[in-house]
Amino acid sequence: MVKIAFNSALAQKALGKDGGLVPAEKDVETALARGQEGSAGRCLLTLLGLAFILTGLIVGGACVYRYFTPKKLYHGSMHFAELSANTHTVPDEPYYLPRVDEEVEIHEHVAIISVPIPRFGVGDPAYILHDFREKLTAYLDLTLRTCFVIPLNTSVVLPPQDLLDLFVQLMSGSYKTYLVHEDLVVTERIDNVAKLGPFIYNLCAGKETYRMQRRSEILGVRKRSVENCTTVRHFENKFVTETKICKA
């Protein structure tokens, strides 16, 4: 007698009507399950891809809006007179009052002021950046292409929203005020402007940058005749400030 043995893999198959092999019921169920798992995986990958694309569009759109759309600039001007040395009051109004013009761009915690070349009188063109988050003020002398940085004087400089309100008032008409003086002295060079925050970095990157102190805070600094000074007339409050920046 001849004994016929089937291969174990073939033993799980059934014979069809034509004598061919057909998958057993369990094999069909396994194939269907694997197909469903593969389809679900592809759907998940597709959804993740769409999520990344949408995120990129949103972030990219925000960057385009922030950096490429025109910024809102507010223009303002002030007429001013010198304070009386004895009474610290504004004297009788002269026939002509000098005027300071400037534009300001307001962010959440930063104010950027553009001071043009004055039509009459003294003063140098400059950008002045007040960063309330970093607690710093930076002056960019547009003639020298040099930056000067000093701690922010929050007792003088209005916060961004208050400064915006001031410029809205100035747009409605002329404003008459007084002049105060600020005397600053360069102390040392800053080699790494990246530590000063992103806004000051954008303003001063690639330019010589120096720290400053108020002359009244430095002992022994008296001589002025040999100093090289920059003068900027500007305002960030309800009075005009004449800032003199001197290199000893």
ZADO-1210 file (C-alpha; in nm, 4 decimals, padded with zeros to 6 digits):
<atoms>
<atom x="00.0000" y="00.0000" z="00.0000" code="MET" pos="1"/>
<atom x="00.1257" y="00.3438" z="-00.0965" code="VAL" pos="2"/>
<atom x="00.1003" y="00.6107" z="00.1780" code="LYS" pos="3"/>
<atom x="00.0351" y="00.9628" z="00.0558" code="ILE" pos="4"/>
<atom x="00.1499" y="01.2560" z="00.2779" code="ALA" pos="5"/>
<atom x="00.0560" y="01.6221" z="00.2329" code="PHE" pos="6"/>
<atom x="00.2833" y="01.9186" z="00.3006" code="ASN" pos="7"/>
<atom x="00.1731" y="02.1011" z="00.6189" code="SER" pos="8"/>
<atom x="00.1305" y="02.4308" z="00.4293" code="ALA" pos="9"/>
<atom x="-00.0899" y="02.2633" z="00.1707" code="LEU" pos="10"/>
<atom x="-00.2869" y="02.0856" z="00.4364" code="ALA" pos="11"/>
<atom x="-00.4486" y="02.4151" z="00.5319" code="GLN" pos="12"/>
<atom x="-00.5826" y="02.4651" z="00.1794" code="LYS" pos="13"/>
<atom x="-00.9006" y="02.3228" z="00.0355" code="ALA" pos="14"/>
<atom x="-00.9434" y="02.1771" z="-00.3122" code="LEU" pos="15"/>
<atom x="-01.1571" y="02.3689" z="-00.5573" code="GLY" pos="16"/>
<atom x="-01.3967" y="02.2174" z="-00.8103" code="LYS" pos="17"/>
<atom x="-01.1303" y="02.2267" z="-01.0765" code="ASP" pos="18"/>
<atom x="-00.8827" y="02.0538" z="-00.8507" code="GLY" pos="19"/>
<atom x="-00.6963" y="02.3771" z="-00.7692" code="GLY" pos="20"/>
<atom x="-00.6095" y="02.5024" z="-00.4239" code="LEU" pos="21"/>
<atom x="-00.8183" y="02.7791" z="-00.2627" code="VAL" pos="22"/>
<atom x="-00.7350" y="02.9661" z="00.0591" code="PRO" pos="23"/>
<atom x="-00.8948" y="02.8458" z="00.3721" code="ALA" pos="24"/>
<atom x="-01.1393" y="03.0744" z="00.5597" code="GLU" pos="25"/>
<atom x="-00.8781" y="03.1809" z="00.8180" code="LYS" pos="26"/>
<atom x="-00.6374" y="03.2864" z="00.5438" code="ASP" pos="27"/>
<atom x="-00.9044" y="03.5109" z="00.3904" code="VAL" pos="28"/>
<atom x="-00.9768" y="03.6752" z="00.7259" code="GLU" pos="29"/>
<atom x="-00.6033" y="03.7355" z="00.7851" code="THR" pos="30"/>
<atom x="-00.5607" y="03.8922" z="00.4422" code="ALA" pos="31"/>
<atom x="-00.8594" y="04.1217" z="00.4989" code="LEU" pos="32"/>
<atom x="-00.7285" y="04.2268" z="00.8408" code="ALA" pos="33"/>
<atom x="-00.3867" y="04.3058" z="00.6988" code="ARG" pos="34"/>
<atom x="-00.5466" y="04.5096" z="00.4209" code="GLY" pos="35"/>
<atom x="-00.7505" y="04.7108" z="00.6703" code="GLN" pos="36"/>
<atom x="-00.4419" y="04.7749" z="00.8876" code="GLU" pos="37"/>
<atom x="-00.2464" y="04.8956" z="00.5842" code="GLY" pos="38"/>
<atom x="-00.5305" y="05.1256" z="00.4775" code="SER" pos="39"/>
<atom x="-00.5579" y="05.2735" z="00.8278" code="ALA" pos="40"/>
<atom x="-00.1824" y="05.3323" z="00.8366" code="GLY" pos="41"/>
<atom x="-00.1922" y="05.5115" z="00.5020" code="ARG" pos="42"/>
<atom x="-00.4820" y="05.7298" z="00.6195" code="CYS" pos="43"/>
<atom x="-00.2943" y="05.8195" z="00.9375" code="LEU" pos="44"/>
<atom x="00.0174" y="05.9146" z="00.7419" code="LEU" pos="45"/>
<atom x="-00.1941" y="06.1239" z="00.5037" code="THR" pos="46"/>
<atom x="-00.3593" y="06.3079" z="00.7926" code="LEU" pos="47"/>
<atom x="-00.0221" y="06.3745" z="00.9567" code="LEU" pos="48"/>
<atom x="00.1136" y="06.5083" z="00.6293" code="GLY" pos="49"/>
<atom x="-00.1856" y="06.7401" z="00.5881" code="LEU" pos="50"/>
<atom x="-00.1433" y="06.8609" z="00.9470" code="ALA" pos="51"/>
<atom x="00.2240" y="06.9465" z="00.8830" code="PHE" pos="52"/>
<atom x="00.1329" y="07.1280" z="00.5608" code="ILE" pos="53"/>
<atom x="-00.1405" y="07.3311" z="00.7321" code="LEU" pos="54"/>
<atom x="00.0939" y="07.4177" z="01.0202" code="THR" pos="55"/>
<atom x="00.3576" y="07.5333" z="00.7743" code="GLY" pos="56"/>
<atom x="00.1044" y="07.7482" z="00.5884" code="LEU" pos="57"/>
<atom x="-00.0154" y="07.9099" z="00.9117" code="ILE" pos="58"/>
<atom x="00.3355" y="07.9806" z="01.0446" code="VAL" pos="59"/>
<atom x="00.4571" y="08.0954" z="00.7047" code="GLY" pos="60"/>
<atom x="00.1571" y="08.3232" z="00.6636" code="GLY" pos="61"/>
<atom x="00.2216" y="08.4788" z="01.0043" code="ALA" pos="62"/>
<atom x="00.5872" y="08.5416" z="00.9139" code="CYS" pos="63"/>
<atom x="00.4922" y="08.6966" z="00.5816" code="VAL" pos="64"/>
<atom x="00.2361" y="08.9196" z="00.7521" code="TYR" pos="65"/>
<atom x="00.4834" y="09.0248" z="01.0202" code="ARG" pos="66"/>
<atom x="00.7884" y="09.0925" z="00.8063" code="TYR" pos="67"/>
<atom x="00.6572" y="09.1844" z="00.4609" code="PHE" pos="68"/>
<atom x="00.3371" y="09.3812" z="00.5187" code="THR" pos="69"/>
<atom x="00.3752" y="09.7587" z="00.5557" code="PRO" pos="70"/>
<atom x="00.4174" y="09.8677" z="00.9178" code="LYS" pos="71"/>
<atom x="00.1867" y="10.1307" z="01.0645" code="LYS" pos="72"/>
<atom x="00.3859" y="10.4470" z="01.1239" code="LEU" pos="73"/>
<atom x="00.2578" y="10.7375" z="01.3312" code="TYR" pos="74"/>
<atom x="00.3899" y="11.0873" z="01.2625" code="HIS" pos="75"/>
<atom x="00.4158" y="11.3551" z="01.5295" code="GLY" pos="76"/>
<atom x="00.5775" y="11.6937" z="01.5829" code="SER" pos="77"/>
<atom x="00.6384" y="11.9275" z="01.8760" code="MET" pos="78"/>
<atom x="00.7336" y="12.2944" z="01.9024" code="HIS" pos="79"/>
<atom x="00.9479" y="12.3675" z="02.2045" code="PHE" pos="80"/>
<atom x="01.1171" y="12.6426" z="02.4043" code="ALA" pos="81"/>
<atom x="01.4084" y="12.6379" z="02.6473" code="GLU" pos="82"/>
<atom x="01.3281" y="12.6292" z="03.0179" code="LEU" pos="83"/>
<atom x="01.4289" y="12.9313" z="03.2219" code="SER" pos="84"/>
<atom x="01.7461" y="12.8468" z="03.4170" code="ALA" pos="85"/>
<atom x="01.6245" y="13.0193" z="03.7340" code="ASN" pos="86"/>
<atom x="01.2540" y="12.9464" z="03.7469" code="THR" pos="87"/>
<atom x="01.2479" y="12.6195" z="03.5452" code="HIS" pos="88"/>
<atom x="00.9468" y="12.7522" z="03.3573" code="THR" pos="89"/>
<atom x="00.8904" y="12.8197" z="02.9894" code="VAL" pos="90"/>
<atom x="00.9617" y="13.1897" z="02.9173" code="PRO" pos="91"/>
<atom x="00.7363" y="13.4149" z="02.7122" code="ASP" pos="92"/>
<atom x="00.6769" y="13.2544" z="02.3756" code="GLU" pos="93"/>
<atom x="00.9229" y="13.3885" z="02.1142" code="PRO" pos="94"/>
<atom x="00.8303" y="13.4740" z="01.7579" code="TYR" pos="95"/>
<atom x="00.9648" y="13.1422" z="01.6312" code="TYR" pos="96"/>
<atom x="00.9652" y="12.8084" z="01.8136" code="LEU" pos="97"/>
<atom x="01.1907" y="12.5288" z="01.6842" code="PRO" pos="98"/>
<atom x="01.0173" y="12.2058" z="01.5915" code="ARG" pos="99"/>
<atom x="01.0979" y="11.8353" z="01.6163" code="VAL" pos="100"/>
<atom x="00.9395" y="11.5801" z="01.3810" code="ASP" pos="101"/>
<atom x="00.9536" y="11.2043" z="01.4132" code="GLU" pos="102"/>
<atom x="00.7758" y="10.8818" z="01.3257" code="GLU" pos="103"/>
<atom x="00.7128" y="10.5889" z="01.5576" code="VAL" pos="104"/>
<atom x="00.6410" y="10.2215" z="01.4994" code="GLU" pos="105"/>
<atom x="00.4737" y="10.0488" z="01.7946" code="ILE" pos="106"/>
<atom x="00.5002" y="09.6812" z="01.8885" code="HIS" pos="107"/>
<atom x="00.3765" y="09.5015" z="02.2003" code="GLU" pos="108"/>
<atom x="00.6836" y="09.5875" z="02.4084" code="HIS" pos="109"/>
<atom x="00.8969" y="09.7889" z="02.1646" code="VAL" pos="110"/>
<atom x="00.8827" y="10.1410" z="02.0225" code="ALA" pos="111"/>
<atom x="01.1024" y="10.2346" z="01.7243" code="ILE" pos="112"/>
<atom x="01.1379" y="10.6081" z="01.6635" code="ILE" pos="113"/>
<atom x="01.2711" y="10.7573" z="01.3406" code="SER" pos="114"/>
<atom x="01.4220" y="11.1060" z="01.3759" code="VAL" pos="115"/>
<atom x="01.4896" y="11.2751" z="01.0391" code="PRO" pos="116"/>
<atom x="01.7409" y="11.5488" z="00.9674" code="ILE" pos="117"/>
<atom x="01.5930" y="11.8644" z="01.1235" code="PRO" pos="118"/>
<atom x="01.4902" y="12.1358" z="00.8803" code="ARG" pos="119"/>
<atom x="01.6271" y="12.4049" z="01.1091" code="PHE" pos="120"/>
<atom x="01.8496" y="12.4021" z="01.4148" code="GLY" pos="121"/>
<atom x="02.0820" y="12.1344" z="01.5494" code="VAL" pos="122"/>
<atom x="02.0381" y="11.7598" z="01.5512" code="GLY" pos="123"/>
<atom x="02.1460" y="11.4423" z="01.3759" code="ASP" pos="124"/>
<atom x="01.9218" y="11.1830" z="01.2066" code="PRO" pos="125"/>
<atom x="01.8788" y="10.8652" z="01.4100" code="ALA" pos="126"/>
<atom x="01.6724" y="10.5610" z="01.4941" code="TYR" pos="127"/>
<atom x="01.5862" y="10.5195" z="01.8627" code="ILE" pos="128"/>
<atom x="01.4630" y="10.1820" z="01.9862" code="LEU" pos="129"/>
<atom x="01.3076" y="10.1385" z="02.3313" code="HIS" pos="130"/>
<atom x="01.2808" y="09.7709" z="02.4300" code="ASP" pos="131"/>
<atom x="01.0715" y="09.7337" z="02.7462" code="PHE" pos="132"/>
<atom x="01.1306" y="09.3584" z="02.7664" code="ARG" pos="133"/>
<atom x="01.5100" y="09.3890" z="02.7592" code="GLU" pos="134"/>
<atom x="01.5003" y="09.7220" z="02.9528" code="LYS" pos="135"/>
<atom x="01.7339" y="09.8824" z="02.6983" code="LEU" pos="136"/>
<atom x="01.7403" y="10.1844" z="02.4673" code="THR" pos="137"/>
<atom x="01.9497" y="10.1864" z="02.1496" code="ALA" pos="138"/>
<atom x="02.0424" y="10.4910" z="01.9397" code="TYR" pos="139"/>
<atom x="02.1526" y="10.4338" z="01.5798" code="LEU" pos="140"/>
<atom x="02.3332" y="10.7403" z="01.4461" code="ASP" pos="141"/>
<atom x="02.2474" y="10.7321" z="01.0754" code="LEU" pos="142"/>
<atom x="02.5389" y="10.9580" z="00.9839" code="THR" pos="143"/>
<atom x="02.8061" y="10.7548" z="01.1631" code="LEU" pos="144"/>
<atom x="02.6250" y="10.4197" z="01.1189" code="ARG" pos="145"/>
<atom x="02.7052" y="10.3533" z="01.4853" code="THR" pos="146"/>
<atom x="02.4868" y="10.2182" z="01.7678" code="CYS" pos="147"/>
<atom x="02.4848" y="10.3355" z="02.1284" code="PHE" pos="148"/>
<atom x="02.3052" y="10.1381" z="02.4032" code="VAL" pos="149"/>
<atom x="02.1978" y="10.2452" z="02.7524" code="ILE" pos="150"/>
<atom x="01.9531" y="10.1097" z="03.0153" code="PRO" pos="151"/>
<atom x="01.5964" y="10.2177" z="02.9442" code="LEU" pos="152"/>
<atom x="01.4850" y="10.5188" z="03.1472" code="ASN" pos="153"/>
<atom x="01.1287" y="10.4130" z="03.2297" code="THR" pos="154"/>
<atom x="01.0702" y="10.7313" z="03.4303" code="SER" pos="155"/>
<atom x="01.0950" y="10.9307" z="03.1045" code="VAL" pos="156"/>
<atom x="01.0042" y="10.6993" z="02.8176" code="VAL" pos="157"/>
<atom x="00.6315" y="10.6298" z="02.7919" code="LEU" pos="158"/>
<atom x="00.5236" y="10.2648" z="02.7560" code="PRO" pos="159"/>
<atom x="00.4319" y="10.1650" z="02.3971" code="PRO" pos="160"/>
<atom x="00.0550" y="10.2044" z="02.4381" code="GLN" pos="161"/>
<atom x="00.0882" y="10.5428" z="02.6117" code="ASP" pos="162"/>
<atom x="00.3341" y="10.6554" z="02.3447" code="LEU" pos="163"/>
<atom x="00.0842" y="10.5523" z="02.0785" code="LEU" pos="164"/>
<atom x="-00.1859" y="10.7568" z="02.2528" code="ASP" pos="165"/>
<atom x="00.0490" y="11.0583" z="02.2549" code="LEU" pos="166"/>
<atom x="00.1086" y="11.0334" z="01.8799" code="PHE" pos="167"/>
<atom x="-00.2647" y="11.0032" z="01.8160" code="VAL" pos="168"/>
<atom x="-00.3065" y="11.3325" z="02.0038" code="GLN" pos="169"/>
<atom x="-00.0239" y="11.4934" z="01.8070" code="LEU" pos="170"/>
<atom x="-00.1932" y="11.4016" z="01.4785" code="MET" pos="171"/>
<atom x="-00.4852" y="11.6291" z="01.5670" code="SER" pos="172"/>
<atom x="-00.2776" y="11.9471" z="01.5840" code="GLY" pos="173"/>
<atom x="00.0421" y="12.1248" z="01.6895" code="SER" pos="174"/>
<atom x="00.1867" y="12.0761" z="02.0359" code="TYR" pos="175"/>
<atom x="00.3948" y="12.3301" z="02.2312" code="LYS" pos="176"/>
<atom x="00.6272" y="12.2084" z="02.5020" code="THR" pos="177"/>
<atom x="00.9736" y="12.2578" z="02.6546" code="TYR" pos="178"/>
<atom x="01.3248" y="12.1208" z="02.6039" code="LEU" pos="179"/>
<atom x="01.5331" y="11.9178" z="02.8500" code="VAL" pos="180"/>
<atom x="01.8959" y="11.8088" z="02.8108" code="HIS" pos="181"/>
<atom x="02.0447" y="11.4603" z="02.8438" code="GLU" pos="182"/>
<atom x="02.4235" y="11.4173" z="02.8523" code="ASP" pos="183"/>
<atom x="02.5563" y="11.0661" z="02.7757" code="LEU" pos="184"/>
<atom x="02.9125" y="10.9361" z="02.7562" code="VAL" pos="185"/>
<atom x="03.0398" y="10.6308" z="02.5669" code="VAL" pos="186"/>
<atom x="03.2089" y="10.3812" z="02.8015" code="THR" pos="187"/>
<atom x="03.2937" y="10.0555" z="02.6187" code="GLU" pos="188"/>
<atom x="03.2455" y="09.8653" z="02.2966" code="ARG" pos="189"/>
<atom x="02.9928" y="09.5792" z="02.2690" code="ILE" pos="190"/>
<atom x="03.1197" y="09.2884" z="02.0586" code="ASP" pos="191"/>
<atom x="02.8155" y="09.0580" z="02.0793" code="ASN" pos="192"/>
<atom x="02.4940" y="09.2497" z="02.0066" code="VAL" pos="193"/>
<atom x="02.2941" y="08.9238" z="01.9962" code="ALA" pos="194"/>
<atom x="02.2780" y="08.9370" z="02.3766" code="LYS" pos="195"/>
<atom x="02.0839" y="09.2641" z="02.3579" code="LEU" pos="196"/>
<atom x="01.7660" y="09.1043" z="02.2247" code="GLY" pos="197"/>
<atom x="01.6329" y="09.0430" z="01.8708" code="PRO" pos="198"/>
<atom x="01.5097" y="09.3967" z="01.8039" code="PHE" pos="199"/>
<atom x="01.8348" y="09.5718" z="01.8963" code="ILE" pos="200"/>
<atom x="02.0267" y="09.2977" z="01.7139" code="TYR" pos="201"/>
<atom x="01.8312" y="09.3723" z="01.3946" code="ASN" pos="202"/>
<atom x="01.9030" y="09.7430" z="01.4385" code="LEU" pos="203"/>
<atom x="02.2728" y="09.7216" z="01.5267" code="CYS" pos="204"/>
<atom x="02.4044" y="09.4013" z="01.3671" code="ALA" pos="205"/>
<atom x="02.7113" y="09.4724" z="01.1537" code="GLY" pos="206"/>
<atom x="02.7647" y="09.8169" z="01.3068" code="LYS" pos="207"/>
<atom x="02.9994" y="09.9389" z="01.5770" code="GLU" pos="208"/>
<atom x="02.8054" y="09.9312" z="01.9043" code="THR" pos="209"/>
<atom x="02.8936" y="10.0944" z="02.2362" code="TYR" pos="210"/>
<atom x="02.7569" y="10.1137" z="02.5887" code="ARG" pos="211"/>
<atom x="02.6805" y="10.4498" z="02.7452" code="MET" pos="212"/>
<atom x="02.6308" y="10.6066" z="03.0860" code="GLN" pos="213"/>
<atom x="02.4886" y="10.9373" z="03.1951" code="ARG" pos="214"/>
<atom x="02.7608" y="11.1911" z="03.2533" code="ARG" pos="215"/>
<atom x="02.6254" y="11.2668" z="03.5999" code="SER" pos="216"/>
<atom x="02.6897" y="10.9023" z="03.6994" code="GLU" pos="217"/>
<atom x="03.0583" y="10.9069" z="03.5990" code="ILE" pos="218"/>
<atom x="03.3128" y="11.0731" z="03.8270" code="LEU" pos="219"/>
<atom x="03.6034" y="11.2604" z="03.6740" code="GLY" pos="220"/>
<atom x="03.4452" y="11.3127" z="03.3300" code="VAL" pos="221"/>
<atom x="03.4535" y="11.6886" z="03.2782" code="ARG" pos="222"/>
<atom x="03.6322" y="11.7847" z="02.9569" code="LYS" pos="223"/>
<atom x="03.4141" y="11.8435" z="02.6517" code="ARG" pos="224"/>
<atom x="03.6402" y="12.0299" z="02.4098" code="SER" pos="225"/>
<atom x="03.8179" y="11.7145" z="02.2873" code="VAL" pos="226"/>
<atom x="03.5038" y="11.5029" z="02.2645" code="GLU" pos="227"/>
<atom x="03.3319" y="11.3888" z="01.9462" code="ASN" pos="228"/>
<atom x="02.9585" y="11.4306" z="02.0101" code="CYS" pos="229"/>
<atom x="02.6317" y="11.3403" z="01.8400" code="THR" pos="230"/>
<atom x="02.3178" y="11.5398" z="01.9202" code="THR" pos="231"/>
<atom x="01.9665" y="11.4011" z="01.8695" code="VAL" pos="232"/>
<atom x="01.6519" y="11.5994" z="01.9437" code="ARG" pos="233"/>
<atom x="01.3576" y="11.3683" z="01.9961" code="HIS" pos="234"/>
<atom x="01.0559" y="11.3000" z="02.2164" code="PHE" pos="235"/>
<atom x="00.8953" y="10.9964" z="02.3769" code="GLU" pos="236"/>
<atom x="00.6969" y="11.1920" z="02.6335" code="ASN" pos="237"/>
<atom x="00.5213" y="11.5283" z="02.6497" code="LYS" pos="238"/>
<atom x="00.8499" y="11.7176" z="02.6257" code="PHE" pos="239"/>
<atom x="01.1451" y="11.7255" z="02.3845" code="VAL" pos="240"/>
<atom x="01.4799" y="11.5782" z="02.4869" code="THR" pos="241"/>
<atom x="01.8115" y="11.6905" z="02.3434" code="GLU" pos="242"/>
<atom x="02.0387" y="11.3880" z="02.3844" code="THR" pos="243"/>
<atom x="02.4115" y="11.4523" z="02.3494" code="LYS" pos="244"/>
<atom x="02.6227" y="11.1394" z="02.3030" code="ILE" pos="245"/>
<atom x="02.9967" y="11.1993" z="02.3412" code="CYS" pos="246"/>
<atom x="03.3020" y="10.9813" z="02.2907" code="LYS" pos="247"/>
<atom x="03.5747" y="11.0813" z="02.5333" code="ALA" pos="248"/>
</atoms>
